[in-house]
Amino acid sequence: MRSALAKTKNNKIQEFFSIQFRRLLSGAADGTPPWLAVIAEGDTGGLYLPTDEPWKVHRDFGTLVGGVRALLMQALHPGSLAGVAQHSRYEQDALGRLSGTIRWLTVTTFGSHAAVAGEASRVNRLHERVAGNYESTSGTKPYRAADTDLLAWVHVAFTDSFLSAHNTYCKNKVDADAYVEQWGRSVTPLGLTRVPTSLEELEQAVAGFAPALRADETTLRVVSFIRRPPLPLLVRPVYRLLWLAAVYSLRDEHRELLGLKKPGRWVVGVTRFVLVSIRVLIGPESPIEDGALARLQRIGLLGLK
């Protein structure tokens, strides 16, 4: 009897923290992501199966570090930075912007082909409104969010960050070449067709952007915001660790451009422990992944490659 009561109590505690966690990331009052139904519905597979590397990476909590790292990388390109500074309400609605990014990531990773197409259409419509000018090393340049070079930088920063964070802080490492190649499919619906297909090509792509990267006052203001966003008080200590983990995993040249000091090696062990602890605290269930798995089971695709 005591064992059953203890188990029930533990389940209630996990359910409480799971709802709080999902509420923070999705913005939904009840903790149920608004895009859950989109992922669970449909009669086809999607871009990925559970055996694919993007599914393995994006289901794990290394994404919490990878997301922060990707934002830091993106802030180094004056074009992508201008899009954020001139068109985003990140300072007034940081969590709303976060939930929009998470929606694209999760639908693209776990959704059906129809869901992926619908989400890409939503993002493309948003990109149509993002345009302006920015100062580059060669003078003033016009930009559009849908420009190939900006899409490529955002994709490269994302791929590099999520892969690095996962293989640094998560127990089950993934094949880097396979992740780079497979995740490249995600941006085809956004109009980007030429992307790195291996770790070596990813390294070359990152290096190729080096001449365009810089850090000015706007960069540092955005980075300062990323460092201390307006999160709930109880979440801030954990986020502080995620920030340090992201800074630790940055490439040396990017960290130096941002004027950030590399944290000590202790960050790796502590971050691994905290990410595992979060999983224990909120429980193993994931409504998003469970919805995707149920759809694949329903249409007979589970176990197929």
TAPE-V275909 format. One record per backbone hydrogen bond with DSSP energy under -0.5 kcal/mol. CO is the residue of the C=O (numbers start at 1). NH is the residue of the N-H. Records with the same first field share a line. If there is no record, write none. Layout:
BEGIN
CO=NH + NH
END
This chain:
BEGIN
1=5
2=6
3=7
4=8
5=9
6=10
7=11
8=12
9=13
10=14
11=15
12=16
13=17
14=18
15=19
16=20
17=21
18=22
19=23
20=24
21=25
22=26
23=27
28=31
31=33
33=36
35=39
36=40
37=41
45=113
49=52
52=56
53=57
54=58
55=59
57=60
60=63
61=64 + 65
62=65 + 66
63=67
64=68
65=69
66=70
67=71
68=72
69=73
70=74
71=75
73=76
74=77
76=78 + 214
77=81
78=82
79=83
80=84
81=85
82=86
83=87
84=88
89=93
93=97
94=98
95=99
96=100
97=101
98=102
99=103
100=104
101=105
102=106
103=107
104=108
105=109
106=110
107=111
112=116
113=117
114=118
115=119
116=120
117=121
118=122
119=123
120=124
121=125
122=126
123=127
124=128
125=129
126=129
127=130 + 145
129=131
130=145
132=143
134=136 + 141
136=139
139=136
141=134
143=132
144=147
147=151
148=152
149=153
150=154
151=155
152=156
153=157
154=158
155=159
156=160
157=161
158=162
159=163
160=164
161=165
162=166
163=167
164=168
165=169
166=170
171=173
174=176
175=179
176=180
177=181
178=182
179=183
180=184
182=185
183=186
184=187
185=188 + 189
187=190 + 192
188=191
191=193
193=195
198=202
199=203
200=204
201=205
202=206
203=207
204=208
205=209
206=209
207=210
209=212 + 213
210=213
212=78
216=220
217=221
218=222
219=223
220=224
221=225
222=226
223=227
224=228
226=229
229=231
232=235 + 236
233=236
235=239
236=240
237=241
238=242
239=243
240=244
241=245
242=246
243=247
244=248
245=249
246=250
247=250
251=255
252=256
253=257
254=258
255=260
256=259
264=267
265=268 + 269
266=270
267=271
268=272
269=273
270=274
271=275
272=276
273=277
274=278
275=279
276=280
277=281
278=282
279=283
286=290
287=291
288=292
289=293
290=294
291=295
292=296
293=297
294=298
295=299
296=301 + 302
297=300
301=304
END
